[in-house]
Amino acid sequence: MKHCLHPYGTGILLVSMALGSCANRGIGPQGGPKDTIPPVIVKSNPANGTLDYQEKEIEVVFNEYITINNPSENVLISPPQQKQPEIKAIGKKVKVEFKEPLRDSTTYTIDFGDAIQDNNEKNPYKDYTFSFTTAGPIDSLEIYGQLINAEDLNPLSGIIVGIHDNPHDSVLSTKPFVRIGKTNEEGEFYIRNIHPGTYRLFALNDVSKDYMYQPGEGLAWMEETISPRIDVKIEKDTIWRTDTVAADSSLIPDSVITAAYYYFEPSNLLLRYFKEDKQRQYFQRCQREMQHVFILRFGAPQKTMPIIRALRLESDSLGLDSTWVDFTQHSLVQASKNKDTIGYWLIDSAAIKMDSIRMEMTYEWTDSAYNIVMKTDTILAVYRAPKVSEKAKALQDKMRREAKLELKTNASTRFHIYDTLKITSPTPIARCEKDSMRLLEHVDTVWKAIPFELVEKDSIKMQYRIMAQLKPEGEYKLQLDSGAVVDIYGTSSDKMESAIRVRSKEDYATLTIKVVDCPEHAYLQLVDEKDKVVRTLPASMQGTRFAYLEAQTLYMRLFIDENGDGKWTTGDWGKKRQPENVYYSRKKLNLRANWEFEETLEWNTLPLLEQKPKAIRVDGNKAK
């Protein structure tokens, strides 16, 4: 029996040894049971725990041939090395060779984890750690904690967690960690063999492999410093014996023993990991799969639209002279919400016929320090027409002339009460004739026209909203005459009719959520069984009402909108801003149609690690 230092507080470790028996040879050729026994260490040079060792090679010999599973990822050396050591398996031997000078008076820890396996069945030698010092005693302090993703509280695996003995913020970007650990499938981390002192704790998705923060890498940090220590607790325990006199052989106290329990502290550290809202902005490519449109794609959202100062048209096939023209007069611009994808619809017939369009473009670009600067490039939009025979080309031209504009609508026989009727065109619309459109309601046995308004959804008119009062359980028809819609290329729509049946109010559930001790600027979110957000509304102690919900299983969560922008905001290391806090309720909500539900959300009664329901928690996530 001996005392055992462990962060979970296991104070006494009982050590037992079992003798192995010989295998039964049986009769005749047999495969025998599968080998499940891990390799066994025979010796090491130096011995594990050696003091004052300053050589650069470590050898560990096993009783059978072994292999090392992905040592660059699975073997962790602390303090971290800028020049990665060579770690390899040679027969029955593991060899580690350091490639940089060892530090004086330092404890070195090689955490093999489960990387060492036997060569045949891949049975791992689990949780193997090798330590030595270059001078002085081995540092013995440890810390333990967990890392979770700040936005959804899922544990994250494979993230480096490290400490610095320098309190300044700049050290994260200028010096490697003093000691490190790595998170497992449950987001747990240990940092071992720590020297007494005061430290700052960080987590880092170390893409650059230099153990220092680089812009764009995900991270987490604790605001407070930590001072590792060992706590000792003295506890008394009673030993019981059987009462041989009593008829029922009851137990009676025999003696009292006193035991010392040792605990590594701190052992409840929690880090909230986040990826900064910083992406490297760059121009990816220009696509021109159709003659009349080209698309510019960027590596990240653009805050401002790119500026295309001039347009140069070239055509070898037509033999035309190149000319500079005003680009804005030759296209309609369609930008995605984040401006990372921008389409340019050409409206000039001469421009459409050009084989290539050369442009001078000024756009947002991110330098190596993630500063946004304006960069100017010359880009080329090239259309490569497929090679076809003259007969096939003539047929294609005929089909193009006779083609109709293929409109789409969201009309359906299960139309949502809260939805808006829309028609969408694959190309920008030049004209939409309201007089050639009708919205009919089925009243008794008669179809009756009802009023509606046409509203453009975007500046280039690729979608129109049809604003009308559609009644629950109402039956409608949307009719368009031939030519009701014409695009900018003169292609007109065909005759069209779509049936609409609005769903009943009884098809939906209603949910009212009251937040206990509701914090200021809090928002409620409903998430589905895949942890995807279904609805978001401001939270209220009086109750937040979610109407027209599908019958489904949902869960509740809350975030505190500290910056008041109405959405969850990630952290920012440069501004020393932590990500906004997120809380979950463990309740599972089974919503049923035509029911009204009332729930309460107690966001601060359970520790953060215990809040997320197991049904939607995902372990072993790799950070993005």
Secondary structure as GFF3:
##gff-version 3
##sequence-region A 1 624
A	DSSP	beta_strand	2	3	.	.	.	ID=ss1
A	DSSP	beta_strand	12	13	.	.	.	ID=ss2
A	DSSP	beta_strand	41	45	.	.	.	ID=ss3
A	DSSP	beta_strand	57	62	.	.	.	ID=ss4
A	DSSP	beta_strand	66	68	.	.	.	ID=ss5
A	DSSP	alpha_helix	71	74	.	.	.	ID=ss6
A	DSSP	beta_strand	76	78	.	.	.	ID=ss7
A	DSSP	beta_strand	86	90	.	.	.	ID=ss8
A	DSSP	beta_strand	93	97	.	.	.	ID=ss9
A	DSSP	beta_strand	107	113	.	.	.	ID=ss10
A	DSSP	beta_strand	116	118	.	.	.	ID=ss11
A	DSSP	beta_strand	128	133	.	.	.	ID=ss12
A	DSSP	beta_strand	141	149	.	.	.	ID=ss13
A	DSSP	beta_strand	156	157	.	.	.	ID=ss14
A	DSSP	beta_strand	160	164	.	.	.	ID=ss15
A	DSSP	alpha_helix	171	174	.	.	.	ID=ss16
A	DSSP	beta_strand	179	182	.	.	.	ID=ss17
A	DSSP	beta_strand	188	194	.	.	.	ID=ss18
A	DSSP	beta_strand	200	204	.	.	.	ID=ss19
A	DSSP	beta_strand	219	221	.	.	.	ID=ss20
A	DSSP	beta_strand	229	242	.	.	.	ID=ss21
A	DSSP	beta_strand	251	265	.	.	.	ID=ss22
A	DSSP	beta_strand	269	273	.	.	.	ID=ss23
A	DSSP	beta_strand	283	290	.	.	.	ID=ss24
A	DSSP	beta_strand	293	298	.	.	.	ID=ss25
A	DSSP	beta_strand	307	315	.	.	.	ID=ss26
A	DSSP	beta_strand	320	325	.	.	.	ID=ss27
A	DSSP	three_ten_helix	327	330	.	.	.	ID=ss28
A	DSSP	beta_strand	331	335	.	.	.	ID=ss29
A	DSSP	beta_strand	341	346	.	.	.	ID=ss30
A	DSSP	alpha_helix	349	353	.	.	.	ID=ss31
A	DSSP	beta_strand	356	366	.	.	.	ID=ss32
A	DSSP	beta_strand	372	382	.	.	.	ID=ss33
A	DSSP	alpha_helix	390	402	.	.	.	ID=ss34
A	DSSP	beta_strand	408	409	.	.	.	ID=ss35
A	DSSP	beta_strand	421	424	.	.	.	ID=ss36
A	DSSP	beta_strand	429	432	.	.	.	ID=ss37
A	DSSP	three_ten_helix	434	436	.	.	.	ID=ss38
A	DSSP	beta_strand	437	443	.	.	.	ID=ss39
A	DSSP	beta_strand	446	449	.	.	.	ID=ss40
A	DSSP	beta_strand	453	456	.	.	.	ID=ss41
A	DSSP	beta_strand	463	467	.	.	.	ID=ss42
A	DSSP	beta_strand	475	480	.	.	.	ID=ss43
A	DSSP	beta_strand	485	487	.	.	.	ID=ss44
A	DSSP	beta_strand	496	501	.	.	.	ID=ss45
A	DSSP	three_ten_helix	505	507	.	.	.	ID=ss46
A	DSSP	beta_strand	509	515	.	.	.	ID=ss47
A	DSSP	beta_strand	522	527	.	.	.	ID=ss48
A	DSSP	beta_strand	533	538	.	.	.	ID=ss49
A	DSSP	beta_strand	544	549	.	.	.	ID=ss50
A	DSSP	beta_strand	553	560	.	.	.	ID=ss51
A	DSSP	beta_strand	582	584	.	.	.	ID=ss52
A	DSSP	beta_strand	589	590	.	.	.	ID=ss53
A	DSSP	beta_strand	596	601	.	.	.	ID=ss54
A	DSSP	three_ten_helix	608	610	.	.	.	ID=ss55
A	DSSP	beta_strand	621	622	.	.	.	ID=ss56
###
